C-alpha cells in the first residue's frame, strides 16, 4: 500500500469512527434497524477503532515525511 492510500484510509477511518463515537448517528441507525441492544457495546468497538485509524494516519504522515 503506498503512502497516499494509507493516508486516505487513515483519515477516512478516523473521521467515520469520530462521527460514530461523538454523535448519535450510529445509535439512531441501530434503533431504526431493531438492534438497540448493541448500543451498550459501541464504546468497546469504536474507541479502539478510532485509536487504530488515528495511528494509521500518524504512521502514514511520518512515513511521508521521511521520504527524500
N, C-alpha and C positions, 0 to 999 in steps of 0.2 A: 504494500500500500504506500503510495507516495505521500509527501508531506501535505499536499493540498487536500487530498481525500481524507487523510487522518484529521486534519484541522476541521474540515467540514463535518465529519461525523461527530467530533468532539463538541463543536459549537451547537449543532442542531440537537444533539442528545442532551446537552446541558440546558438549553432553552426549553425543550419539551419536559424534562424532568422538573425544572424550576416552576414551570407553569402548572404542572400537575401537583407539585408539593404545596405551593403557596396560594392557589386559587381553588375554588370548589368545582372546577370543571369535571375532574375525574369522579368526584363524589356524585355529582348530578348525573353523569353518564351511567355510572354503576347503578344508581337508584332507578333510572329510566329502564335499564335492562333487567332489573329484578335481582341484582347481585349486591344488595345493600350490606349483606353480611361480610363482604370482603373489605369494607371501608376501614375496619379496625386494623387490617394488615397492610394498609398502604404505606405507612411510615417505615415499616420494616423493609419494604422493597424500594421505595422512592428515594429515601435519603442515601442509601449506598449507591444507587444508580446515579444520583446527582454527583456524588463524590467521584465515581468512576469516570463519568463523562468529563467532569472538570479536570481530572487527572490526565485524561487523553488530550484535552485541549492544551494544558500546560506542557505536556510532553511534545506535542506537535509544534508548539511555539518555540520550545527550547531546541528541538531538532532543526527547525527552520533557521534559527538564529546562529547555529553552529556552522551552517554551510558557508563556504568561502565565496 
